[in-house]
């Protein structure tokens, strides 16, 4: 058997290895920023094509003396590709390696066309440019089915210095779908798309054709999009092979088809098709597209880029209805100036005999009007030297209103959530920028619907990831949470943890107000003490009485928050005395704001019947070791008020059992052991249940005997079934004793249900 200490040490080594990039990133935080270094990353290292490739080429053209690092998952393949273009002075770094983490912390310039992982936070002195990877057709951010899945994209935007897009259409979508409107402090820049510059270079096209002797070929690029949902690939290889085979046999002899599979698509064999080849990986994608005559795609954003060439674009949309049934889109592709085909026969015909007189001018004006041959250099000159011209449109979306961030918790079904939502409905949300914040992992699926029904001006920010603490910090912080007396050393460590966490979450976002609305969560109670803004914490209950009765929070942390915030808001005047008596030094911060009742909602609910209201109520299950699923056992464990009849029967059974024991012995050990036996208790409960039912239904035994004799005297399941029916009826009777009016309502509701079922069957 392995030594426990060695087992723990091995676990520590495994964690250290898997998180080497984070540990290295943390270490790099204290090092000097290299003002001459730039790090490029695309799709977490899956690609080196597109924007980052062209921006790196621009460094050489602009003769900039920079140390260039490129993140990749395949260093050798990337090195060969760059060498083919004469780019030598580049260092390739493996994604999530130790070196990667260190460079992410120390390079002055950071360029990404997607996102950095949630552990990343930008240091003061670094410049982070997010050059967004394309024009969206399919929905993004909160417009998607998973309305909080975009959280790390939102976080990356908020901490970046600039978000760079190629058209105003994309700008508006990213701003609105990622909840950064009016609060983002950086610049949104509409500029030429770097990757599209080669599409204007006829020399590149000529060189590629000559190298492969393709001067007389009609070059057709087939680029089907990825058919996946939430990381799952949906691929019909047989359909793809059949289509390629048909095209191979039916296009004109001078046609060469280049098949570019998606990175998520499996390899398929093209050996039997002489006029179809795989995309040659020696080329950067957009350089190769410069020599292409016809682009075949479906729903890929590549159509927006290739339109710059004003060459033929065919949309092969054989599964359009099915595809769009699982995805939202911002545009109707039927309005686009591209020929759509739904069968491979139509596709071959369109390749061989293109539809004439199709104009792309309006489309190009909307989606790629700024693109040009020198676009990549123009953009990079702006990024490094802040050089602006007519191709650079710099926009500030931050308004002059205060940003108010409100920690709302998981929006559970409770009074605090109701009070918050009523408040947001009642106040004027146009005077400030309001943003709800919560831990992404704490928002359960059943509560997400509330985010969709927030007032129009309210945005939300699901905070992704966790704070990047060292092992020592984790140990100290865990002790800190469970203690109420903290040393100066512990306070200093916790201060460093939260100041780093604030930078990770908010970056340079303007924080004017932060409100801890739930008032309980200890992480945000601690965080609020270090925020560089005005702060407020709500109090919804008598916290001092709560602590006396339950000890359900750490007083040191919460009292520290009370002393640090600018305002303590009580939801009713009765809570003031607790603070005056227990924390008199914060009395001057106390404000009273009675909860908004949501009068319109109450009036509307008042017009409904009981069961109409209940139909829209969400019920929850209990997941606890202390929960007793058996109703009889629950009666035993709860107050006698829960069921007077049953408790009376149970107590009588217990007393009878005690009397039977006391006739023979009064030895405390024997009495206690016999009374505490699980088996004995089961018997007592069974007897109690029988007495309980008999007290309500005096005819119980006769009914059981009559039914048993009629059916099968030896079948004990009959007794069980009768008891079950009587027990359910007993609960309704007891409910009627407490709430007499409910029986009529229940009967009426049951009649309505029966009538609905009857009507449904008749239809």
N, C-alpha and C positions, 0 to 999 in steps of 0.2 A: 504493500500500500504506500502511495506517495506521501512524503512528509508534507503536512499542511502548509508549512512556511515555504517549501520549495514550490508547491502548487500555486501559492499566491504570487511568488516571485515570477514563475513562468507566465502567469496571467498578466502580470505587470509588463513583462518583456513583449508579449504579444500585442498588448494595447499600445505600447511605445512604438513598436514597429508599424502597426497599422495607422498610427497617428503621427508618423515622423514629420509629415509636412506641417502639421499644426504646431508641433513642438519647435520645429525650426522657424516657423513663422513667428512664434512667441519670442524666441531668442533674438530674432532679427529686429524686433520692436525697439530694442535698446541700442541698436547699431546706427551709425550715420547713414543717411540716405545718399545713395550714389546719384549725383545730379547729372551724370553722363550716361545713365543706363535706362534702357526701355525694354519692357516685357510685353510680348504679343501673345494673345491666346484666342483660339477659335474653337467653339463647341467642345470645351474642356479637353482640347488636344486631339480631337478626332480628325481635324482638318487643318491644313495650312494654306488652303486655297482662298480665293476671294479677296475680301477687304484687306486682311492682314498681309497677304502676299504682295498686293499692289502697294500698300503703304511701306513695306520693307524695301521694295524696289525704288520707291521715291526717295528714301534716305540716300541711296547711291547717287540718284540724279541730282538731288539738292546738295550733294557733297557735304552732308552733315556728319560730324565726328561723334557717333554714338556707339555705345556697346549694346548690341542687339541680342536679345534672348527670345527664343520662340518655343512655346509650349507644344509638345507633341506626344502622341502615344506610340509613334513609330519613327524614331530618330533617323534610322538609316534611309528609309524611304523618303523622308522629308529632305535629308541632306542631298540625295541624288536629284530630287526635283529642283532644289535651289541651285545646285551646281549646273544643271542644264541651262539655267538662265544667267550664269556667271555671277551668282551671289555666293560669296565665300565667307565673308566676315560675319557669320551668324553662329551663335551657340544654341544648340537644341537642348531643351530641358524636359525631362519626363514629367508628365502631369502627376501631381500628388507625391512627388519625390521630396527628399530632404532639401535638395538644392532649390526646388520649386518654391517651397515655403519661405526659404530665406530671401530669395529674389523678390517674391511678392511683397515682402516687408521692407526691402531696401532699394528697389529701383524707383527712380523719381517718376518715370512715365509708365503708365499701365494702359494697355489698349485691349479691349475685349469686344467681340461681336455678339456675345451672348451674356453670360454671367460668371462671376467668381462664386465659389461655394460659400455657404453661410458663415463659415469661420472668419472670412476675410473682413478686415476693417481698414479703411484708408487712413494713413498717418498724415499729420500736418506736414506739409511740404511735398506730398505726393500729388500727382495729377492723374486722374482716372478718366479716360475717354471711352464711352460706350458707343461704338459704331454699329448700330443695329443691323442685323444680318439680312434684312429683306423687307419688301413691301408685303403686308399681310392681306391675304384673301380670307383665310379662315380666322375665326374669332380668337382673341387673346385675353389674358388676364381675367377679370371678373366677368367678362362676357362668355366665358367658357362654362361647361357644366360644373366643373370643380371651381367654385367661386373664391377659394382661398389658395389654390394650388400655385398661383403666380407669386407668392409672397417674396421669394428670394429675388425675382426679377424686380419687383417694386423696391426692395431694399437696395439692390445694385443701382437702380436709377437714383434713389434718394442720396446715396453717398458719392455719386459720380460728379465730376466737374462739368461734363457736357454729355448730352445724348445727341448723337448725330444720325440723321435720317436723310433720305434722298428725295422726299416730297412732303408737302403739307398734309396730304391724306394720311400718311403713316404717322406724322407728328401728332395729329389730333387723336388717332386711335390709341397710340401708346400712352399719351397723357391721360385720357379718360378711362381706358380699360385697366390701367395700373394705379389708379387713385393717387396721382401726384399733382393733379391740377391745382394751381394756386399756391401749393406749398413747396414745390421743388425750388431749391435755391440756386441750382446750376443753370447753365444755358442749354436751350434746345436749339440745335443748329440744323437747318435744312441746307444741304450741300451736295455736290456731285457724289455719286456712288463710286468709291474707289475701284471696285472690282469691274465696273463697266468701261473703264478707260480703254482696255485693249479692243473692245468692240468697234472702236473708231479708227483703229490702226490697220490700214490695208497692207502694210508691209509685213506685219506678223502673219496675216492670213496667207500672203503670197509665199512666205518662207516655209510654212507648214505644208502647204500643198506641194511645193517643189521638192521638199525633203522626201515625201512619200509617193511622189509621182501621181498626185491627185489633181493635176491641173484641169483635166477634162471630166472630172467626176462631179455629180450632183451630190453634195454632202448633206446627209439627213441625220440629225441627232435625235435619238429617242430617249427621253428622260421621264419615266413614270414616277409619280410621287410615292411617298411612303404611305401605305395603307395600314396604319396602326392606331391603336387607341390606348392612351395612358401607358406607353412603353411596351405594349404588346403588338407584335407584328402580325398583320393579317395579309398573307401572301398566297396567291394562286399561281404557283409555278407552271402548272400544266396549261393554264390559259395564256400565260406569257410566252411559253415555248410555241404553242400553236400559232399565236399571232406573229411571232418572229419568223416562223417557218413559212407562213402564208406570204408575208411581205417579201421574204427572200425569193420566193417563187414567182411573184407577181409584179414587182417593180421593174422599171426599165433597166436595161443593161448598164447604163452609165451611172446608175445610182449606187452609192455606198452608204449603208446605214451604220451609224456608230451607236452602240447601246451603252448607256450610262446608267448602271443600276444604282439605286439608293444605298447608302451605307448600311441600312438595316436589311437589305435584300440579300438572299443567299446567292452564291455563285451558280450560274447555269452554263451548260456547255453549248458553245456556238460552232463547234468543229464542223458540223455538216452544212453550214451556211457560208458559202464563200464570199457573199456580198454583204455580210454583217460581221462587224468586229466589236470587241470590247473597247471601251474608252481607254486610250493609251495613257497610263498613269504618269508617264514622263512629263506630261503637259499639265500646266495649271489650267483649270477648267475654263476660265473666261478668255484666256489666250487662245485656247482651242476653239471656242465658240466663234471667234473672229473669222474662221474659215468655213463655218457652217452655213448652208443655204436654206435649210428647212429645219425648224424645231418642232418636234412632236412631244407634247407633254399633256397633262390633264388639268390638275388643280395646283400645280407648283408655281411658286412666286418667280421662277425663272422666266416666265412669260413677260413679266414687267421689265426685266433686264434686257432680254433679247429683242424687245420691241425697238430698242435703239438702232438696230441694224435695218429696220423696216423690211426685213425679209419675211418669208412665209412662216406663219405659226399655225399649227394644227392642234386643236384640242381633242384628244381621243377620250371621250367621256362616256364610255360604254356602261359605267355603273353610277352615273350621276345621281339618280334618285336615291339609290342606296347609300352612296357616299355622303351626300348632304343631309341624309336623315339622321346621321350621328354627329354632324358638325354644323355649327353655325357659321355663317359667312357674312362679310360686310358688303359684298358686291354681288350683283347678279351677272354671272359670266355670259349670260345670253345677250347682254348689252355690249359685250366686247367685240371688237372688229376682227375676230378670229373665226375661221371655219371650225365647226364642231362636227365630229363624226361619231357614230355609236357602234359601228361594226368595222372589223378589220378589212372587209371588202371595200367599204367607203373610204377607209384610210388609204389603202393602196391606190385607189382611183384619184384621191386628192393629191397624193404625192406625184403621180404621173401627169395629172392634168389639173393644175392649180386653178381655183376660182379666180377669175380676173378682177382687176380694178378694186382691190381692197385697200383702203387708206387707213394708216395708223396715226395720222397727224394729231388728232384730238386726244387719243390715248397717250401718246408720247408727251404731249404738253401737260397732261395731268400727272403722269407718274414718273417721268424722267427728263424733264425739260432742262435740268441743270447739268446733266451728264455730258462729258466731253473728253477728248483725248488726253488732256492734261489734268483731268479732275482729281486724280490721286495726289499729284504734287501740290495742287491748289489747296486741298484739304489738309495735307500734312504740314504745309507751310503755316496754315492757320493754327493747327494744333500746337506746333512747336514755337512759333514766332508770333502768334496772334495776328497774322497778316490777313486782312479782309479785302474782298473785292466783290464784284457783282454776282459771283457764284456762291458766296457765303451769306446766308440769311440767318442772323443770330437773333434769337427770340428769348425774352425773359417771361416766364409764365407766373412767377411769384408776384402776388398782388401786395397791397400795402396793409392788409388786415392781419390781425394777430392769429397765429396758429395755436389752436387749443387741442392738445392730445388728451384723450380720456381713456384710462384703463377701465375696460368694461367687463373683464372676466370672460367666462364662457357663454354668457347670455342664457343661463339656465332658466328653467321655469320657476321663478321665485319673485318675491315682491321687489327685490332690488332691481332686477331686470325690467319689470313692469314700470317701476318709478323712473328709471333712466329713459326708457322709450317714450313714456308720457312727457318727460321733461324736454326731450329733443323735438317732440311734436309741438310743444307749447311755446318754445323760445324762438326768437328771430335768428335763424341760422345764417342769415346773409351778412350779419355784422362781423362775424369772425369765421375763420376756417376751422371747422370741427372735424377731428379724425378720431375714430374709435381704434384703440389698440388692444391686442390680446395675443397670447401665445398661440401660434398656429396649431401646435399639437394639442392644445387644450380645448379647441373648438370642436365639439362633437357634431356628427353629421345631422342629428335631429334638431340642432339649434341653428343651423346655417340659414334656414329660411328667413330668420329675422334680419339678416344682413341685406336681403333682397328688398325688404320693405322699409328700409330706413328713409327718412326725409331726403329729398332730392339733393340738398347741399352737403349731406353728411358722407364723408369718405371713411374707409377703414383700412387698417394696416395689420395683417396677420404676421406677427414677428416670427421669422424662421430660425431654426438652429438653437444652439445653446452657447453659453459663454465659454470661452476657450481658457479654462483654468489649468494650471499645472497640478500634478499630484499633490504637492504640498498645499496649494491653495484650496484644493477640493477638501482635503482633510480638515484644514483650519476652518473653512466655511461651514462644513457640516457640524463641527463642534460649536461654532459661533451661533448656528441656528438653534441649538439645543441648550445653550447657556443663557443666563440672564446677567452675568457679570463678565465683561469683556476687557481684556488687557489692551494697552496702547498698540502693541504689536498686532494683535488680532484685528483691531480697528483699522490699522494701516493696510493690512493685507486685503481686507474686505473693501476698503476704499479703492484700492488699485483694481480689484476685480470689477467693481461697478462703473468706474470711470472708463475702463476699457470697453465694458458692455454697452455703455451709452454711446460711445463712438461707433461700435459695431452696428447698433440698431439705427441710429439717427444720422451718423456722419456729420455733415455741416448744415443739416436742416435747421431752419430757424425754430427754436423752441421758445414760445412766449408763455404758454401755460401748460402745465401737466396736472391732470386731475385723476387722483386715485378714487374712482367712484365706488367700487365695491367695499373698500375700507379694510378688507381682511388680508388679502394676498401678501405674504411676507416678502416675496421677491421684489414686488413693486413698491412695498412700503420701504424697503431698504433703498431701492433705486431712486425713489423720490427725494431722498436726503442728499443726493449728489448731483441732481440735475441743475444745470446753469440757467434756471428760469424761475418764474413765479409758479408756486405749487399749491395744491389744495387737496385735502383728503376728506371724504364724506364719512359720517358716522350714522349708521342705520339702526343701531341697537345699543343698549347699555353695556358697553364693553367691560366696565368694571365689575358689574354683576355677573356678566358672562364668565369672566376669569375666575371669580369666586366659585362659581358653580361647576364650570367645565375645565378651566385651565386649558383652553383651546387655542391659545396663541402665545407667542413670545412677547412678554411685556416690554423687555428692553428694546426690541426692534420697533415695536409699534409706538412706544412712548418717544423713542428717538425720532421717528417720523413726525409725530405730533409737534415736537419741539422744532423740527427743521422747516416745516411747511409754512407758507404765508397765511393760509386760512384753513380752519377746521370747520366743516359745514355739518351742522346737526339737522336731522330731518324733522325734529320737533323740539319744542322748548323744554320738555321734560328731561332731555338728556343733558342739559347744562349742569345740573347740580353735581353729577358724577365727576365732571371735569373740575369744577370748583373745589370739590372736596379732595380729589386724588391728584390732580395736576393743576394746581392754582397758577403755576407760572405760564400756562398757555391760555388762560382765560381771556386775554385780550385778543386772541385769534378767533374766538368762537363766533360763528354766524349761524343763523337759523334759516333754513329754506324748507318749508313744508313740501312734502312730495306732491307732485301734480297727479291728480286722480284720473286724468284722461276722461273728462266728462262726456265727450261725444261718444267714445267707445262704450261707456257705461250705459248711456241712453239707448244706444243701438242694441246692446245685449239685453237691456231691460225689455225690449219689444219682442224678444225671442222667447220661445218656450224653453223649458229646462233641457229637454233632450236635444233640441236643435243646437243649443249652446254646447252641450257636452260632445256633440259630434266633432267639433273643432278643437277639443281639448286633447293635448298629447299626454298619454299615460306612460309611466316609466316602471321598469322592473327594478327590483332590489338585487344587488350583487354583493352579498356580505356573508361572512361566515356566521354572523350572529343572527341572520334571518332564519326564522322557523317556518318552513313551507307548510307544515301541517296546521290547519286552523285550530285544532284542539290544543296543540302545543302552544300556539300563539296566545290562546285564551289563558293558558296557565301562566305564561310569562308576563302578561300585561295586567293592567289595572282591572279590578273587579267591575268597574264601570263599563268595560268592553262587553261583558256579557254576564249580567247578574244571574241569569238562570243557570248557565253552565258552571260558574264558579261555586254556586251554592251546591250543585250536584257533585262537583269535584271535592269540595270541602267535606261533604257528608261521607264520600267514599274513603277519603283519607282518615277521617275520624273512626269509621268502622274498622278500618285496617289496624289503626293504632290500638283500638280497644281489643281486637283479637290477639294482638301481641302482648298487651299489658296483663291479660289474664294469666300469662305463663311466666313472664319475666319483666323486670324493670332495669336490666343491665343496659347502661347507656350505649355501650359499644354495639351490642346486638340490635338494639332498637334503631340506632342511626344507620347501621349497615343495611338492615332490612328495608328501611324507608328510602335509602338512597339508591337502591338497586334499580338499574334501568329496566330490567325485566318486570319487576314488581310495579314500577311506575307505569309501564305500558298497560298492565292489567288494570290498574286503578283508573287510568284515563279511559280505557274501554268501558269499564263499569260506569264511570262518571258520564260518559257520552250516552250510554243506554238510559241512565236515570234522567239525564237532561232531556232527551227526546221524549221519554215517557211522561215527564212533567208537563210537556207542551202538548203531546199527543197521547192521551190516556189509552187510546185504542191500539197503540203500537204493537204490543205482543200478540193480541188477537189477530191483527192484520197480518203479521208475519206468519203466524201459525196457519191462518186460513189460506194464504198464498202458497206456503210450502206444501201443505196437504194437497192442494189442487194441482200443483206442478210436480215437485220432487222434494219430499221431506228431507232427503240427505244432501241436498245442494245448498252449501253455506253461502254461495254467492248471492242467493236470493235475499238472505238477511242483510248482506252488505249493500245490495242495491236499494232495498227498502230504507235502510238507515241513511243512505246517501240522499235519496229523494226527500226524506223527512228533514234531514239536516239543512238542505238548501232552502226548504220552505220555512224552517225555523229562523233562518237568518233574515228572511223577508218579514216575518212576523215581528222580530225584535226591531228591525228597522222601522216598522210601522208604529211601534210603541214610542220610539224616539221622535220620529218624523211622520205623524199620521197622514199627512197629505200626500206622501210619496206613493202610497199603494195605488191610489186612483191614477196618478200620473204614469206609473209603471204599466198599469193595465191599459191605459189609453195608448201608450207608446207601443206596447205589444200588439194591440189591435191594428195600429197603423202599419206596423211591419208586416203583419199577416195579410193586410189588405194589399200592400205593395207587392208582396210575393204572389198573391192571387192574380193581380193585374198583370204581373210580368209573365206568369204562366199562360194567361189567356191571350197575351199578345204573341 
